[in-house]
Amino acid sequence: MANFLVPKLSVGLSNALSSERAQANGEKKKIRKERHAVRPPVQHNWSIPGSYADSKSPQIFQHELLQNFSINMFCKIPVNKVRTYGDLRNVLMKRIFLSALHFRINTRYQSSNPPFTSVELDHSDSGREGCTVTTLTVTAEPQNWRNAIKVAVQEVRRLKEFGVTNGELARYLDALLKDSEQLASMIDNISSVDNLDFVMESDSLGHTVMDQRQGHESLVAVAGTISLEEVNSVGAEVLEFISDYGKPSAPQPAAIVACVPKKVHIDGIGETEFKIEPEEILASIEAGLKEPIEAEPELEIPKELISSEQLQELSLQQPPSFIPVDQEKKMTKVYDEETGIIQRRLSNGIPVNYKISKSEANSGVMRLIVGGGRAAESAESKGAVIVGVRTLSEGGRVGNFTREQVELFCVNHLINCSLESTEEFISMEFRFTLRDNGMRAAFQLLHMVLEHSVWLEDAFDRAKQLYLSYYRSIPKSLERSTAHKLMLAMLDGDERFVEPTPNSLQQLTLEQVKEAVMNQFVCDNMEVSIVGDFSEEDIESCILEYLGTVRERKGSERAQKYSPILFRPYTADLQHQQVFLKDTDERACAYVAGPAPNRWGFTFEGKNLLESDSTVSTFGEHVKFEEQPQELENSDKDMQGKLRTHPLFFAITMGLLQEIINSRLFTTVRDSLGLTYDVSFELNLFDRLKLGWYVISVTSTPGKVHKAVDACKNVLKGLLSSRIAPRELDRARRTLLMRHEAEIKSNAYWLGLMAHLQATSVPRKDISCIKDLISLYEAATIEDVYIAYEQLKVDDNSLFSCIGVAGSQAGEVATGSVVLEEESVEGLQNIIQVGRGSSTMTRPTT
């Protein structure tokens, strides 16, 4: 709901000729004017009653690579220019109306097993198209498409007929005003590019252009003048093309488009042809409109999740206090003046880091990190952690509060909460505003999740179904299936780095996934970091009251225990593989990967590179460095020596190496040889797991992709024969330092810097890793980068590659290979990790 006046579609400028060039080239300017003068105008078929007599039949697009059913109903009307307070009132009332619909659908049906994956209604202006478009989008599993359409149109009709309630009006009006106020307070932090886009879009649409403060002041001026009847009347007009579909007085949809798969998976049968006709779609719309409807009941929204009486009782049972952070110095509060970071530790064992920042006015962000993640999954419970985290998220309940109440509590306090799992951690993030006790509300929600989370069987079923759908969709994506095949080959079939298979999902139970997740939520395995525009008194009060009263539970050793992760030894048939996919478009992609150390210098072979005396000497056997043109100053020598022994040595040098290799790949493989559209080199350096890997991603054509892969390998190996030049290192250093300088004003970036400061699972991370960051980049030399390069496994026995080719002639080979793989490796080979809003998923390009 941020700045609801900002149109959602981008806009481009035609005729961006400067005045100077126009004057110098007057005749060209005339020609340009003439061209624009005769350009045929867009002929709009407006969705207004009587604009065209015959209703349009639904258009069906069917393709073998589609996995889910989706349908869009479009309504196109002329742009209503926002120039007066009355125009602004209409925009505000429409946003309130549509916010209510979005919440109703996504909370009511998520409490049970809904027939749809998502239902969204978008209403936005488009400067590019010169119109206002309202779009109802419904996505669902193919077998549920009829019920999904029925539910969507039924809810639209219900809102249109009965309108929003008084409670909804007050709730969403307040949320929109708070959001607008927050945006106005951050006026100095909004990038010039975003402001320019907004100005261009507003100007092209004919809207009055206002900055964020002016927009908020105008919004406040009209907010008190709107009534429930007006909101329902204005909002109903937006929905008439759906709710009154088929009536002579109703506006006709500009188009109804369904995108459907050619084949679907049916349990017990397998892949079968998916058949659908336009008449069936229309029949489902009409059936949904005939479903009985009733008015929306008023929901009781909790003002707080924990009362002051409950807090007082908890404090008596377990008095919260701060204990020494450093056992040697016995300091209960460690403050670093240079960074402004304060470290605390609670009596129940939970470490807390926080920083007061004025960069983002009246806002804050908090992140809970729990060690373990998917790496802790056992062979008997594959997928337990990732499914468990999704189950908790799907349920959305805490204590005695329903999902609807929890979500409305977050809406009222402008809290955005996300729960994710990665290979080595589970994290929970809260974005909040400091207005109206928003930070205290966020802490209350965190406390309730830790102490009173609710595990529901239907949420568990939805989570399993979600990952089952992901699994079956992978063979229909060239990039994902190609990358997945490489990941399994490189990591010896380890399922912790891919989506769980149907077999693994079927064996999971609710109790199993609950235990897998909650075993990691123990106090000595947690770390909480907070950055925001708060006072020290307020933040420490919240920390003590809501985190200090969490029951003490220990078990970090068990939570962080995991089976070894190994790279597959050289196997000729798995080292270099191919994937073929039948498609109407010819395209190709490829991935090249190999082992690397983790961020702190640990390798999968058990080496500790920072403490290894042979790291530099071994490297010296391979490369001889030229003499430095000038003697280094003593201070530079000292800093260089500090870098070699610093915990961040490999993080710094690997970052520089990544930039250098990326630059070489781009100039050689793309620009000079013309073998690829895009190419990139990325490192995945873990913090807790003692391994990492690099991945080169290539996008090309079937005829060039093999040469592109060979060229990428040559560039990767060529750093020994073609030595890194000083200008390459300087460019890489400058790029990383400029990126750091640009992002240092972001609260989220500071959270990333502060992560693991007190984590027992990442013992090498300390405050120097933040304080010395810039000086370490500046001290790094070419020799340092080559020391890092030596730790990448780039020999032929360690390189893994997989090439994916799609085209009309590529289908038969692919079909056969997938079947064989499913039978031989229990279905592991045809899927790659993806997630819906989750960083859990291991992509080959991370």
WODAFEN-V618515 format. One record per helix or strand. SS is the DSSP state (H for helix, E for strand). FROM is the first residue (numbers start at 1). TO is the last residue. Records with the same first field share a line. If there is no record, write none. Layout:
SS=FROM-TO ; FROM-TO
This chain:
H=19-24 ; 26-38 ; 85-111 ; 142-162 ; 166-185 ; 187-189 ; 192-205 ; 212-223 ; 228-243 ; 278-290 ; 308-317 ; 373-376 ; 384-395 ; 403-412 ; 435-452 ; 457-476 ; 478-490 ; 495-497 ; 502-507 ; 510-518 ; 523-525 ; 536-547 ; 556-559 ; 572-575 ; 609-611 ; 614-620 ; 634-645 ; 649-672 ; 705-717 ; 726-743 ; 747-754 ; 768-771 ; 773-779 ; 782-790 ; 811-824 ; 828-830
E=59-63 ; 69-77 ; 118-126 ; 131-140 ; 255-261 ; 263-266 ; 270-273 ; 322-322 ; 326-326 ; 331-331 ; 334-335 ; 341-346 ; 351-356 ; 363-371 ; 398-398 ; 401-401 ; 416-421 ; 425-433 ; 453-453 ; 526-532 ; 576-582 ; 587-596 ; 602-602 ; 608-608 ; 678-685 ; 692-700 ; 800-807
